[in-house]
Amino acid sequence: MRRNSALDNGTADPRRSAVAEEQEFLDVATARRDRLADHLRAELSAEALDAVEQARQRMIRQQYEELRRASEGLVFGRLDGLDGTVRHVGRVGLRDDGEDDEPLLVDWRAPAARPFYTATAVDPQGQARRRHIRTTGSTVVGVDDEPLDGTMTTELVGEGALLAALDQRRTGHMSTAISTLQREQDDIIRAEATGPLIVQGGPGTGKTVVALHRVAYLLFTHRTMADQAVLVLGPSPRFLEYIAQVLPALGETAVVSATCDTLLANVRVGRDESRFVAEIKGRALWQPALENYVTSLLPRPRDLKLRWEGEFHVIPAATVTQALASAVQARPYQHARTAFAEQLHHLLAEAVVEQRRALMDEMEEGFEDILARVDKGMQNDHHFGSASSGSDVDGLFSEDEISDLRSRIAENATIARFIEAWWPTLDAETLLREFLADRTLLARFAPRLSPEEITAVSAEPAPWASSDIPLLDALADLLGEGEAPQPQGEFVADHARRQRGWVYGHIVVDEAQELSEMQWQMVLRRCPSRSITAVGDIDQAEAAHRHTTWGQAVQAVFGDRWTAAELTICYRTPREVMDLTEPVLRNAGSHNAPPRAVRSAGIAPWTLTVTPAELADTAARALRQLRQRWQGGMVGVIAPADRIAELLPVLDDVPVLTATQSKGLEWDATLLIDAQGIAAEPRGWNGLYVALTRCTQELGQLVLTH
Ligand SMILES: Nc1ncnc2c1ncn2[C@@H]1O[C@H](COP(=O)(O)OP(=O)(O)OP(=O)(O)O)[C@@H](O)[C@H]1O
């Protein structure tokens, strides 16, 4: 923090001098960043000889990467305090060379940066002015000043910078928004992460922006979260690709991104499925059904007769019952099996020792009998002295011998086969296939399913569908599959990605309205602490489940213990287009109003009416024109699922997607084909709401005459 030298300095062109002043500051900050980066790089060249040094090197590499990536927009903001102090805000925090406690540049995630996003004229938080600094590479190209004294009132923070960002051509990849985050977004980004937070927001309100910046904020604020990694769940691989650059650009690497379909490292979805079956398999009832099914597979206690070195040994049913009960205690099937096997090895060793002891006792008795007779004879013929009266055959097995016996039992293949026959190891994929195909099992363990639903589920073909993944996950968890050790030097995110049972420090779910109850279970299983942020729009829900409120969607996993937040302003879609969405939302059965659009593009949405025969040619022509108008940007086409095949060959080089596939994506212009056809699809009005709201500038529609 420094004293203010720029405010009211009386120069002829204050704006130009402000640019020059900020350029000077940017040069200083850039030089400092470069020096720090060089220093860290030099440290990285040293060889790491032990685990401690390797961990330190990983930390340094992370810091180095963060600094290296922070070239674009290194400094983007400035706060001038009422007390005359100046604080610059940037992508990373930087300290001066000296030991000064005040940072040269405040990290955007630090508490000191907060007023940059939230100070208002009503609540200036000690600030006199907020300045947005616009840069291109290492050059300052402009500043936007916002006095916080009430002379300028706008609901937006840094309106000029925000509108400039929103007006930019789309690149097909989401970018960071740290310099223009808005108040309601910042509140959510910095909210406590101690329980589930569910953020409802209409299209374009910045839910994805908030979710990703929240990850960066949490990892910065809670450093230990990086040890467990953060999971980001998105609706499709295309969406994950769209957001892929945001977190690395924010310096975060301890993040795993996936869809619900790709969460299990070794399982792939191999087919589409009907909505009817998808809805059934998404219901919460499968969790208890699978739990009860796995419990039914536990072995029943009985006398266990085992053979060891030619002798039979019986472990009585009562002992087996006890061993079973202590092995099973809240453990998954496979772990209980391992615990029981260990106990059985122990019990068998005891039985062997016991039997030997009994045998030796018998032999000893017999031996003493013989000795007594021999003694008697000797007394008669006086050949031996009386010192050798009796023998003590004690200490039959030493501790070491018993332990060796146990090891031999544990390694013995016949014993292992015996246990396997009585308590088989199970594989989740095989077991689920058998379970789902067996009507009797389904009726017994999922009694709430109707006969018609059971028939539909049991008739599904073999490859896994999307709705099978959460069932497989639940089953694998109940069985307790083996854990993969973390190889030395492997990054935590890579390890977490491979390991089914990994527990994350935080989970972010985007397009959360699409998750079925069983998919929510999958999320909870990976984050029992419930440090979860879910963002979504219940009005955009298209999945097969029947939820129309967040309460219904998460009741089965969180009950009533979750916090709600809301985003209300639409940044993406221009006013002209948002005006079309109200009736669509009503037809979707929603009682909500569409979010308020923050800007107008000045381009009226247009429609062309075409016959089905003209469709392909007209679409190709319309697309050409749009692409010409939005050169350097992106155009996307959205059409009903049954029209995609016909359109693909004539529409090159652009995404041609269904409404569902377009979720979360955006372009400068959208060519929307056959809105009625989209509305006629299952949950089609919700789909149309999604489709209409993908453009940042222009919407063109081809309406079909049927
Ligand atoms: N504060 C901001 N500064 C700059 N751009 C922003 C800001 N908030 C949102 N945006 C931009 O608005 C667009 C929409 O944001 P985002 O995709 O996060 O919205 P969303 O609520 O997830 O939308 P949808 O639900 O329709 O997919 C994006 O281009 C995003 O970069």
The ligand as an SDF file (V2000), in Angstrom:
LIG
                    3D

 31 33  0  0  0  0  0  0  0  0999 V2000
  -18.1890  -10.8980  -13.9850 N   0  0  0  0  0  0  0  0  0  0  0  0
  -18.0140  -11.2110  -15.2380 C   0  0  0  0  0  0  0  0  0  0  0  0
  -17.0720  -10.6070  -15.9730 N   0  0  0  0  0  0  0  0  0  0  0  0
  -16.8820  -10.9140  -17.2690 C   0  0  0  0  0  0  0  0  0  0  0  0
  -17.5960  -11.8140  -17.9160 N   0  0  0  0  0  0  0  0  0  0  0  0
  -18.5510  -12.4510  -17.2270 C   0  0  0  0  0  0  0  0  0  0  0  0
  -18.8060  -12.1880  -15.8630 C   0  0  0  0  0  0  0  0  0  0  0  0
  -19.8170  -12.9790  -15.4560 N   0  0  0  0  0  0  0  0  0  0  0  0
  -20.1790  -13.7170  -16.5180 C   0  0  0  0  0  0  0  0  0  0  0  0
  -19.4140  -13.4060  -17.5710 N   0  0  0  0  0  0  0  0  0  0  0  0
  -19.4900  -13.9570  -18.9160 C   0  0  0  0  0  0  0  0  0  0  0  0
  -20.8420  -14.2140  -19.2030 O   0  0  0  0  0  0  0  0  0  0  0  0
  -20.9480  -15.4110  -19.9360 C   0  0  0  0  0  0  0  0  0  0  0  0
  -21.8570  -16.3450  -19.2050 C   0  0  0  0  0  0  0  0  0  0  0  0
  -21.2310  -16.8110  -18.0350 O   0  0  0  0  0  0  0  0  0  0  0  0
  -21.4010  -18.3120  -17.5570 P   0  0  0  0  0  0  0  0  0  0  0  0
  -21.1780  -19.2450  -18.6830 O   0  0  0  0  0  0  0  0  0  0  0  0
  -20.6000  -18.4710  -16.3380 O   0  0  0  0  0  0  0  0  0  0  0  0
  -22.9340  -18.2840  -17.2150 O   0  0  0  0  0  0  0  0  0  0  0  0
  -23.8540  -19.4850  -16.7310 P   0  0  0  0  0  0  0  0  0  0  0  0
  -24.7420  -18.9200  -15.7000 O   0  0  0  0  0  0  0  0  0  0  0  0
  -23.0310  -20.6490  -16.3760 O   0  0  0  0  0  0  0  0  0  0  0  0
  -24.6720  -19.7420  -18.0480 O   0  0  0  0  0  0  0  0  0  0  0  0
  -25.5550  -20.9940  -18.5350 P   0  0  0  0  0  0  0  0  0  0  0  0
  -26.3070  -21.5400  -17.3940 O   0  0  0  0  0  0  0  0  0  0  0  0
  -26.4460  -20.3800  -19.5440 O   0  0  0  0  0  0  0  0  0  0  0  0
  -24.5930  -21.9300  -19.1520 O   0  0  0  0  0  0  0  0  0  0  0  0
  -19.5380  -15.9300  -20.1290 C   0  0  0  0  0  0  0  0  0  0  0  0
  -19.0090  -15.4710  -21.3350 O   0  0  0  0  0  0  0  0  0  0  0  0
  -18.7920  -15.3100  -18.9940 C   0  0  0  0  0  0  0  0  0  0  0  0
  -17.4380  -15.1740  -19.2760 O   0  0  0  0  0  0  0  0  0  0  0  0
  1  2  1  0
  2  3  1  0
  2  7  2  0
  3  4  2  0
  4  5  1  0
  5  6  2  0
  6  7  1  0
  6 10  1  0
  7  8  1  0
  8  9  2  0
  9 10  1  0
 10 11  1  0
 11 12  1  0
 11 30  1  0
 12 13  1  0
 13 14  1  0
 13 28  1  0
 14 15  1  0
 15 16  1  0
 16 17  2  0
 16 18  1  0
 16 19  1  0
 19 20  1  0
 20 21  2  0
 20 22  1  0
 20 23  1  0
 23 24  1  0
 24 25  2  0
 24 26  1  0
 24 27  1  0
 28 29  1  0
 28 30  1  0
 30 31  1  0
M  END
$$$$
